[in-house]
Amino acid sequence: MTQARTTPLSISMHAADNVAIIANDGGLPAGTVLPSGLRLVEQVPQAHKVALVDIAQGEAVRRYNVVIGYARQAIAAGSWVHERLLQMPEARSLEGLPIATVPAPDLPPLEGYTFEGYRNADGTVGTRNILAITTTVQCVAGVLDFAVRRIKAELLPRYPQVDDVVGLEHSYGCGVAIDAVGAEIPQRTLRNISHNPNFGGEVMVVSLGCEKLQPERLLPPGSFPIADARAPALDVVCLQDEAHVGFMSMVQSIMTRAEAHLARLNQRRRETVPASALVVGVQCGGSDAFSGVTANPAVGFCTDLLVRAGATVMFSEVTEVRDGIDQLTSRASTPEVAQAMIDEMAWYDAYLDKGKVDRSANTTPGNKKGGLSNIVEKAMGSIIKSGTAPITGVLSPGQRLADRGIERGLVYAATPASDFICGTLQLAAGMNLHVFTTGRGTPYGLAQVPVIKVATRSDLARRWHDLMDVNAGRIADGEASIEEMGWEMFRLMLEVASGRKKTWAEEWQLHNALVLFNPAPVT
């Protein structure tokens, strides 16, 4: 196990930076002399910034060679540079951006890599074989939860080829303005989650009966592929059906219908498929200043490997990339893709403005404790997850890749930065594998798709040794390069996708609730 570093170490991201972060566990006390000869004039916590030179009041503070703020007062070399000393820059205008100006990097094809997956009738591939039961309204959640627990205990052992049974529960469906502008987002999200490759084309719905979101509205005829010609067009259990006499009658109906789906799913077998069948969602949460130094750059390198292998990678989180929009539009494969990103940013700007919330609300107390002063600094570390490949497609919230005709490559899927909403929307887009980086630590997980957790720091990886799947802190410790960690993640993804290895979230069954993004008003 990696030991804590004792030699003083600071990490800067660019030669033009006038701050660096302290890498040592526990930080460094005042009086410490760094290898550069700089003496700390005060204690600096781990992951927090130290001034490398004297910074005058009003002068730009630079990290990643980007202005992350302006000094509110004079800052002496060797001082702790924290958020209270910085005035955040104005948001980058959405006018006059560079459009598709960066030439595509030389990323030669990566051939010969495969995993064992479940082929679906619509051409997608699952990494798990799961029965998902869709709900139309929150009112049925308690009944479905009871039924799912009984299905797992009594039925699932009879169908060993089925990995799990999950209820797609949510807080939508009634008491909402079902036809309002924006209401299409939660509806198409829930509809498209039912399409997720890990569910094998089996569609089962539990409805209350009186809700606004009726089953036929959620899943209209022709909106979903049928896994088996023997399956009903839309298999619905309605709890208000007069045939149900009492609670256990409802539960028995759900179990009876579920068994037919389990029987069909149990006939499926894993097959060798190319790595190009992977659809990977990348996300970060509980971020710290190491996120942009270790875990996210390694994920970015892995993103390039996946794109080279023909796979699809989605990155998201509007407010966490908004301040680097010029970096994204310049990497767009076409002017149309760049404009689509601008449109998504403009839509979200208007959404935040309507709620009288500005982008500074994104940075959490934990982010700040982890050394991130504001959203500009956080954005620079977040964008690195996207690697260097051209951005070839853009999804609006709730859309799936097929809606935009996207088959592979690097995709920007517009989502809020909330971990749970982002994960829910990436599920709807069609991801079959999830990668989640964290510096502060979070037990985040999804029942619907494997989640590989990546620690940014060795201290976190040591303490949460049975929650973190990858320790990217080895990069800061000097034990591994970004490239080596990227390859390690790539190979781990193939193992997890094949079912040969479970993630810690799967081992402990740590599953967060799905959260639908609903910008429409409630009634």
C-alpha positions as semicolon CSV with decimal commas, in nm:
position;residue;x (nm);y (nm);z (nm)
1;M;0,000;0,000;0,000
2;T;0,128;0,348;-0,092
3;Q;0,281;0,537;0,202
4;A;0,230;0,905;0,270
5;R;0,489;1,130;0,106
6;T;0,731;1,311;0,342
7;T;0,936;1,519;0,094
8;P;0,768;1,858;0,038
9;L;0,601;1,858;-0,303
10;S;0,408;2,119;-0,497
11;I;0,251;2,065;-0,841
12;S;0,202;2,335;-1,103
13;M;0,015;2,275;-1,427
14;H;0,187;2,524;-1,661
15;A;0,509;2,725;-1,668
16;A;0,305;3,047;-1,675
17;D;0,116;2,962;-1,353
18;N;0,181;3,179;-1,048
19;V;0,030;2,925;-0,806
20;A;0,086;2,554;-0,741
21;I;-0,093;2,302;-0,522
22;I;0,059;2,124;-0,222
23;A;0,058;1,747;-0,275
24;N;0,159;1,619;0,070
25;D;-0,096;1,438;0,288
26;G;-0,207;1,678;0,560
27;G;-0,051;1,977;0,382
28;L;0,268;2,155;0,487
29;P;0,338;2,383;0,783
30;A;0,471;2,738;0,774
31;G;0,846;2,747;0,730
32;T;0,862;2,447;0,499
33;V;1,108;2,497;0,216
34;L;0,999;2,350;-0,117
35;P;1,256;2,196;-0,357
36;S;1,237;2,518;-0,560
37;G;1,364;2,711;-0,258
38;L;1,027;2,878;-0,188
39;R;0,955;2,905;0,185
40;L;0,594;2,878;0,301
41;V;0,496;3,182;0,508
42;E;0,188;3,005;0,645
43;Q;0,042;2,654;0,669
44;V;-0,106;2,532;0,339
45;P;-0,349;2,236;0,342
46;Q;-0,314;1,948;0,098
47;A;-0,450;2,026;-0,252
48;H;-0,460;2,399;-0,177
49;K;-0,269;2,661;-0,368
50;V;0,051;2,837;-0,271
51;A;0,166;3,160;-0,434
52;L;0,489;3,098;-0,625
53;V;0,565;3,470;-0,656
54;D;0,437;3,793;-0,505
55;I;0,094;3,869;-0,651
56;A;-0,024;4,231;-0,645
57;Q;-0,379;4,334;-0,558
58;G;-0,594;4,305;-0,872
59;E;-0,337;4,087;-1,049
60;A;-0,453;3,771;-1,229
61;V;-0,402;3,440;-1,051
62;R;-0,322;3,172;-1,305
63;R;-0,355;2,793;-1,290
64;Y;-0,361;2,570;-1,602
65;N;-0,238;2,893;-1,768
66;V;-0,594;3,020;-1,720
67;V;-0,704;3,315;-1,510
68;I;-0,894;3,155;-1,223
69;G;-0,938;3,484;-1,035
70;Y;-0,799;3,824;-0,941
71;A;-0,626;3,892;-0,610
72;R;-0,850;4,086;-0,370
73;Q;-0,536;4,195;-0,184
74;A;-0,161;4,163;-0,221
75;I;-0,048;3,800;-0,175
76;A;0,310;3,729;-0,075
77;A;0,508;3,444;-0,227
78;G;0,470;3,134;-0,009
79;S;0,119;3,230;0,106
80;W;-0,192;3,014;0,102
81;V;-0,414;3,124;-0,189
82;H;-0,773;3,035;-0,102
83;E;-1,114;3,133;-0,235
84;R;-1,157;3,431;-0,001
85;L;-0,858;3,600;-0,164
86;L;-0,991;3,566;-0,518
87;Q;-1,242;3,764;-0,721
88;M;-1,396;3,525;-0,975
89;P;-1,367;3,629;-1,342
90;E;-1,677;3,704;-1,547
91;A;-1,820;3,413;-1,745
92;R;-1,681;3,364;-2,094
93;S;-1,912;3,522;-2,350
94;L;-2,085;3,285;-2,591
95;E;-2,012;3,531;-2,871
96;G;-1,695;3,531;-3,077
97;L;-1,585;3,181;-2,979
98;P;-1,330;2,980;-3,179
99;I;-1,528;2,738;-3,394
100;A;-1,375;2,405;-3,498
101;T;-1,027;2,558;-3,513
102;V;-0,820;2,282;-3,351
103;P;-0,697;2,023;-3,601
104;A;-0,790;1,667;-3,511
105;P;-0,499;1,506;-3,323
106;D;-0,324;1,206;-3,467
107;L;-0,506;0,925;-3,288
108;P;-0,432;0,604;-3,481
109;P;-0,693;0,327;-3,456
110;L;-0,663;0,093;-3,160
111;E;-0,756;-0,252;-3,285
112;G;-0,795;-0,599;-3,142
113;Y;-0,954;-0,513;-2,806
114;T;-1,275;-0,692;-2,711
115;F;-1,504;-0,768;-2,419
116;E;-1,780;-1,017;-2,347
117;G;-2,117;-0,844;-2,380
118;Y;-2,485;-0,904;-2,449
119;R;-2,594;-0,821;-2,802
120;N;-2,934;-0,652;-2,837
121;A;-3,179;-0,655;-3,125
122;D;-3,130;-0,281;-3,183
123;G;-2,753;-0,321;-3,233
124;T;-2,650;-0,201;-2,888
125;V;-2,454;-0,416;-2,644
126;G;-2,512;-0,459;-2,272
127;T;-2,243;-0,503;-2,010
128;R;-2,501;-0,646;-1,767
129;N;-2,820;-0,852;-1,810
130;I;-3,079;-0,676;-1,594
131;L;-3,456;-0,677;-1,570
132;A;-3,562;-0,313;-1,530
133;I;-3,917;-0,234;-1,427
134;T;-4,028;0,112;-1,533
135;T;-4,269;0,320;-1,327
136;T;-4,500;0,595;-1,447
137;V;-4,538;0,773;-1,114
138;Q;-4,378;0,792;-0,769
139;C;-4,700;0,665;-0,607
140;V;-4,615;0,304;-0,700
141;A;-4,257;0,312;-0,568
142;G;-4,329;0,147;-0,234
143;V;-4,525;-0,140;-0,386
144;L;-4,261;-0,197;-0,653
145;D;-3,978;-0,190;-0,399
146;F;-4,154;-0,459;-0,195
147;A;-4,213;-0,666;-0,508
148;V;-3,854;-0,631;-0,630
149;R;-3,722;-0,755;-0,295
150;R;-3,942;-1,062;-0,324
151;I;-3,842;-1,117;-0,688
152;K;-3,475;-1,110;-0,591
153;A;-3,527;-1,349;-0,303
154;E;-3,772;-1,595;-0,462
155;L;-3,741;-1,577;-0,841
156;L;-3,397;-1,450;-0,936
157;P;-3,210;-1,760;-0,808
158;R;-3,400;-1,965;-1,069
159;Y;-3,255;-1,750;-1,351
160;P;-2,878;-1,750;-1,298
161;Q;-2,801;-1,570;-1,626
162;V;-2,986;-1,258;-1,504
163;D;-2,767;-1,021;-1,303
164;D;-3,027;-0,818;-1,120
165;V;-3,378;-0,674;-1,104
166;V;-3,414;-0,297;-1,061
167;G;-3,708;-0,066;-1,027
168;L;-3,678;0,255;-1,228
169;E;-3,832;0,473;-0,959
170;H;-3,852;0,853;-0,979
171;S;-4,045;1,151;-0,841
172;Y;-4,227;1,243;-1,162
173;G;-4,558;1,145;-1,320
174;C;-4,834;1,341;-1,145
175;G;-4,877;1,681;-0,981
176;V;-4,676;1,820;-1,271
177;A;-4,753;2,041;-1,569
178;I;-4,736;1,747;-1,807
179;D;-4,762;1,958;-2,125
180;A;-4,553;2,256;-2,014
181;V;-4,242;2,370;-2,196
182;G;-3,959;2,161;-2,057
183;A;-4,182;1,869;-1,955
184;E;-4,054;1,672;-2,252
185;I;-3,715;1,641;-2,079
186;P;-3,815;1,414;-1,787
187;Q;-4,054;1,219;-2,008
188;R;-3,800;1,136;-2,277
189;T;-3,540;1,069;-2,007
190;L;-3,754;0,802;-1,844
191;R;-3,854;0,662;-2,184
192;N;-3,495;0,639;-2,299
193;I;-3,371;0,485;-1,975
194;S;-3,609;0,198;-2,055
195;H;-3,405;0,154;-2,377
196;N;-3,072;0,122;-2,194
197;P;-2,855;-0,154;-2,345
198;N;-2,820;-0,330;-2,009
199;F;-3,194;-0,411;-2,005
200;G;-3,195;-0,641;-2,308
201;G;-3,497;-0,484;-2,478
202;E;-3,737;-0,613;-2,211
203;V;-3,997;-0,350;-2,119
204;M;-4,221;-0,385;-1,813
205;V;-4,418;-0,101;-1,657
206;V;-4,590;-0,056;-1,321
207;S;-4,860;0,213;-1,326
208;L;-5,099;0,346;-1,063
209;G;-5,378;0,422;-1,310
210;C;-5,484;0,781;-1,243
211;E;-5,151;0,957;-1,305
212;K;-5,093;1,217;-1,574
213;L;-4,803;1,021;-1,725
214;Q;-5,002;0,729;-1,862
215;P;-4,805;0,424;-1,988
216;E;-4,909;0,487;-2,349
217;R;-4,778;0,842;-2,326
218;L;-4,451;0,736;-2,169
219;L;-4,393;0,447;-2,412
220;P;-4,611;0,499;-2,719
221;P;-4,637;0,220;-2,979
222;G;-4,322;0,192;-3,187
223;S;-4,108;0,379;-2,932
224;F;-3,913;0,076;-2,817
225;P;-3,767;-0,243;-2,964
226;I;-3,918;-0,574;-2,860
227;A;-3,663;-0,828;-2,742
228;D;-3,881;-1,126;-2,829
229;A;-4,172;-1,164;-3,070
230;R;-4,362;-1,347;-2,796
231;A;-4,349;-1,045;-2,566
232;P;-4,654;-0,817;-2,537
233;A;-4,619;-0,479;-2,708
234;L;-4,638;-0,304;-2,371
235;D;-4,649;-0,506;-2,051
236;V;-4,824;-0,297;-1,784
237;V;-4,931;-0,380;-1,431
238;C;-5,190;-0,121;-1,322
239;L;-5,233;-0,116;-0,944
240;Q;-5,581;0,041;-0,963
241;D;-5,704;-0,244;-1,184
242;E;-6,021;-0,389;-1,028
243;A;-5,866;-0,735;-1,047
244;H;-5,635;-0,639;-0,762
245;V;-5,786;-0,716;-0,425
246;G;-5,544;-0,605;-0,159
247;F;-5,174;-0,527;-0,147
248;M;-5,047;-0,882;-0,196
249;S;-5,257;-0,915;-0,509
250;M;-5,067;-0,622;-0,659
251;V;-4,734;-0,772;-0,558
252;Q;-4,825;-1,109;-0,706
253;S;-4,920;-0,949;-1,039
254;I;-4,583;-0,778;-1,059
255;M;-4,401;-1,100;-0,975
256;T;-4,598;-1,305;-1,229
257;R;-4,530;-1,058;-1,509
258;A;-4,165;-1,026;-1,409
259;E;-4,106;-1,400;-1,433
260;A;-4,186;-1,403;-1,806
261;H;-3,924;-1,133;-1,863
262;L;-3,672;-1,313;-1,645
263;A;-3,720;-1,631;-1,848
264;R;-3,638;-1,451;-2,173
265;L;-3,340;-1,266;-2,026
266;N;-3,208;-1,593;-1,886
267;Q;-3,168;-1,727;-2,240
268;R;-2,911;-1,459;-2,323
269;R;-2,537;-1,530;-2,318
270;R;-2,231;-1,311;-2,337
271;E;-2,054;-1,294;-2,672
272;T;-1,716;-1,156;-2,775
273;V;-1,772;-0,806;-2,910
274;P;-1,530;-0,530;-3,012
275;A;-1,440;-0,256;-2,767
276;S;-1,623;-0,021;-3,002
277;A;-1,948;-0,144;-2,841
278;L;-1,863;0,038;-2,518
279;V;-2,063;0,352;-2,437
280;V;-1,882;0,511;-2,145
281;G;-2,011;0,800;-1,937
282;V;-1,743;0,997;-1,752
283;Q;-1,824;1,215;-1,453
284;C;-1,666;1,365;-1,142
285;G;-1,809;1,440;-0,800
286;G;-1,669;1,543;-0,467
287;S;-1,392;1,703;-0,673
288;D;-1,074;1,853;-0,533
289;A;-0,771;2,029;-0,677
290;F;-0,612;1,690;-0,750
291;S;-0,901;1,599;-0,983
292;G;-0,743;1,800;-1,263
293;V;-0,393;1,670;-1,182
294;T;-0,437;1,293;-1,149
295;A;-0,773;1,121;-1,201
296;N;-0,927;1,339;-1,470
297;P;-0,615;1,359;-1,690
298;A;-0,585;0,978;-1,665
299;V;-0,951;0,944;-1,762
300;G;-0,884;1,186;-2,048
301;F;-0,601;0,968;-2,176
302;C;-0,831;0,667;-2,144
303;T;-1,101;0,860;-2,332
304;D;-0,861;0,896;-2,624
305;L;-0,788;0,521;-2,609
306;L;-1,161;0,444;-2,618
307;V;-1,218;0,678;-2,913
308;R;-0,925;0,517;-3,094
309;A;-1,092;0,178;-3,032
310;G;-1,413;0,305;-3,192
311;A;-1,609;0,338;-2,866
312;T;-1,838;0,619;-2,757
313;V;-1,751;0,843;-2,461
314;M;-1,985;1,100;-2,310
315;F;-1,876;1,387;-2,088
316;S;-2,129;1,627;-1,936
317;E;-2,197;1,872;-1,650
318;V;-2,284;2,208;-1,806
319;T;-2,171;2,437;-1,525
320;E;-1,848;2,243;-1,489
321;V;-1,742;2,304;-1,848
322;R;-1,918;2,639;-1,915
323;D;-1,609;2,841;-1,824
324;G;-1,402;2,645;-2,075
325;I;-1,652;2,672;-2,361
326;D;-1,386;2,817;-2,591
327;Q;-1,177;2,501;-2,542
328;L;-1,476;2,289;-2,642
329;T;-1,602;2,482;-2,944
330;S;-1,247;2,492;-3,081
331;R;-1,234;2,109;-3,062
332;A;-1,570;2,058;-3,233
333;S;-1,547;1,841;-3,543
334;T;-1,777;2,077;-3,736
335;P;-1,925;2,426;-3,694
336;E;-2,264;2,260;-3,641
337;V;-2,134;2,064;-3,343
338;A;-1,980;2,383;-3,198
339;Q;-2,308;2,568;-3,238
340;A;-2,499;2,286;-3,070
341;M;-2,270;2,319;-2,765
342;I;-2,322;2,694;-2,760
343;D;-2,699;2,645;-2,778
344;E;-2,691;2,408;-2,479
345;M;-2,483;2,654;-2,276
346;A;-2,715;2,943;-2,367
347;W;-3,021;2,737;-2,269
348;Y;-2,870;2,659;-1,931
349;D;-2,759;3,019;-1,876
350;A;-3,122;3,122;-1,925
351;Y;-3,240;2,842;-1,696
352;L;-3,010;2,956;-1,416
353;D;-3,100;3,319;-1,472
354;K;-3,470;3,240;-1,443
355;G;-3,402;3,080;-1,105
356;K;-3,181;3,374;-1,003
357;V;-2,884;3,142;-0,954
358;D;-2,538;3,216;-1,092
359;R;-2,265;2,973;-1,186
360;S;-2,071;3,035;-0,864
361;A;-2,329;2,822;-0,680
362;N;-2,175;2,509;-0,836
363;T;-1,864;2,496;-0,618
364;T;-1,953;2,311;-0,297
365;P;-1,807;2,349;0,054
366;G;-1,630;2,016;-0,004
367;N;-1,481;2,138;-0,332
368;K;-1,343;2,443;-0,153
369;K;-1,208;2,235;0,134
370;G;-1,036;2,029;-0,134
371;G;-0,858;2,334;-0,273
372;L;-1,091;2,445;-0,554
373;S;-1,146;2,818;-0,517
374;N;-1,427;2,863;-0,768
375;I;-1,604;2,718;-1,069
376;V;-1,342;2,847;-1,314
377;E;-1,069;2,643;-1,148
378;K;-1,306;2,347;-1,113
379;A;-1,401;2,366;-1,482
380;M;-1,041;2,347;-1,598
381;G;-0,992;2,020;-1,408
382;S;-1,325;1,880;-1,521
383;I;-1,276;1,935;-1,895
384;I;-0,957;1,728;-1,893
385;K;-1,173;1,412;-1,866
386;S;-1,268;1,463;-2,229
387;G;-0,914;1,399;-2,355
388;T;-0,800;1,547;-2,684
389;A;-1,024;1,383;-2,947
390;P;-1,258;1,597;-3,159
391;I;-1,607;1,642;-3,017
392;T;-1,833;1,480;-3,276
393;G;-2,182;1,509;-3,130
394;V;-2,403;1,688;-2,877
395;L;-2,705;1,557;-2,685
396;S;-2,974;1,764;-2,518
397;P;-3,091;1,647;-2,174
398;G;-3,278;1,317;-2,195
399;Q;-3,183;1,238;-2,553
400;R;-3,016;0,912;-2,647
401;L;-2,735;0,867;-2,895
402;A;-2,970;0,711;-3,152
403;D;-3,189;1,024;-3,143
404;R;-2,903;1,220;-3,295
405;G;-2,774;0,939;-3,513
406;I;-2,450;0,920;-3,314
407;E;-2,273;0,586;-3,344
408;R;-1,933;0,648;-3,186
409;G;-1,676;0,907;-3,083
410;L;-1,654;1,179;-2,818
411;V;-1,993;1,328;-2,733
412;Y;-2,099;1,618;-2,517
413;A;-2,418;1,519;-2,333
414;A;-2,562;1,833;-2,176
415;T;-2,663;1,768;-1,815
416;P;-2,671;1,956;-1,486
417;A;-2,365;1,900;-1,268
418;S;-2,559;1,714;-0,997
419;D;-2,406;1,365;-0,973
420;F;-2,741;1,187;-0,967
421;I;-2,909;1,389;-1,243
422;C;-2,601;1,360;-1,464
423;G;-2,584;0,984;-1,411
424;T;-2,956;0,951;-1,483
425;L;-2,928;1,146;-1,808
426;Q;-2,621;0,950;-1,921
427;L;-2,819;0,630;-1,858
428;A;-3,092;0,767;-2,083
429;A;-2,832;0,849;-2,348
430;G;-2,735;0,481;-2,361
431;M;-2,421;0,436;-2,152
432;N;-2,333;0,079;-2,056
433;L;-2,033;0,165;-1,834
434;H;-1,974;0,458;-1,599
435;V;-1,647;0,611;-1,470
436;F;-1,666;0,844;-1,172
437;T;-1,369;1,033;-1,029
438;T;-1,362;1,181;-0,679
439;G;-1,118;1,362;-0,454
440;R;-1,324;1,425;-0,142
441;G;-1,489;1,083;-0,168
442;T;-1,846;0,973;-0,239
443;P;-2,010;0,626;-0,226
444;Y;-2,204;0,708;-0,545
445;G;-2,323;0,412;-0,750
446;L;-2,594;0,311;-0,997
447;A;-2,792;-0,013;-1,000
448;Q;-2,841;0,001;-1,376
449;V;-2,478;0,012;-1,490
450;P;-2,133;-0,070;-1,342
451;V;-1,962;0,236;-1,192
452;I;-1,580;0,242;-1,175
453;K;-1,471;0,478;-0,897
454;V;-1,138;0,658;-0,931
455;A;-0,968;0,829;-0,635
456;T;-0,764;1,141;-0,705
457;R;-0,545;1,101;-0,394
458;S;-0,364;0,809;-0,234
459;D;-0,485;0,919;0,109
460;L;-0,846;0,873;-0,004
461;A;-0,764;0,543;-0,174
462;R;-0,605;0,415;0,150
463;R;-0,893;0,520;0,372
464;W;-1,166;0,408;0,129
465;H;-0,979;0,101;0,011
466;D;-1,303;-0,098;-0,031
467;L;-1,489;0,175;-0,220
468;M;-1,233;0,304;-0,473
469;D;-1,156;0,083;-0,774
470;V;-0,857;0,283;-0,901
471;N;-0,599;0,497;-0,718
472;A;-0,497;0,776;-0,955
473;G;-0,313;0,937;-0,664
474;R;-0,018;0,724;-0,769
475;I;0,044;0,989;-1,035
476;A;0,105;1,259;-0,775
477;D;0,313;1,012;-0,572
478;G;0,542;0,962;-0,872
479;E;0,462;0,590;-0,892
480;A;0,273;0,596;-1,224
481;S;0,235;0,825;-1,523
482;I;-0,093;0,962;-1,659
483;E;-0,049;0,732;-1,958
484;E;0,008;0,424;-1,742
485;M;-0,302;0,500;-1,534
486;G;-0,503;0,559;-1,851
487;W;-0,408;0,218;-1,986
488;E;-0,485;0,059;-1,649
489;M;-0,835;0,209;-1,658
490;F;-0,889;0,099;-2,018
491;R;-0,804;-0,263;-1,936
492;L;-1,016;-0,250;-1,620
493;M;-1,312;-0,127;-1,824
494;L;-1,290;-0,431;-2,050
495;E;-1,278;-0,662;-1,746
496;V;-1,574;-0,492;-1,578
497;A;-1,773;-0,476;-1,902
498;S;-1,716;-0,851;-1,948
499;G;-1,850;-0,930;-1,602
500;R;-1,516;-1,083;-1,503
501;K;-1,469;-0,817;-1,237
502;K;-1,721;-0,640;-1,017
503;T;-1,676;-0,283;-0,903
504;W;-1,687;-0,203;-0,534
505;A;-2,024;-0,032;-0,584
506;E;-2,156;-0,360;-0,725
507;E;-2,002;-0,563;-0,444
508;W;-2,171;-0,353;-0,177
509;Q;-2,482;-0,280;-0,391
510;L;-2,438;0,093;-0,337
511;H;-2,707;0,238;-0,559
512;N;-2,830;0,595;-0,567
513;A;-3,179;0,691;-0,677
514;L;-3,248;0,812;-1,029
515;V;-3,324;1,185;-1,039
516;L;-3,508;1,326;-1,339
517;F;-3,422;1,678;-1,457
518;N;-3,755;1,863;-1,467
519;P;-3,730;2,233;-1,561
520;A;-4,110;2,256;-1,612
521;P;-4,332;2,404;-1,337
522;V;-4,532;2,184;-1,102
523;T;-4,907;2,219;-1,048
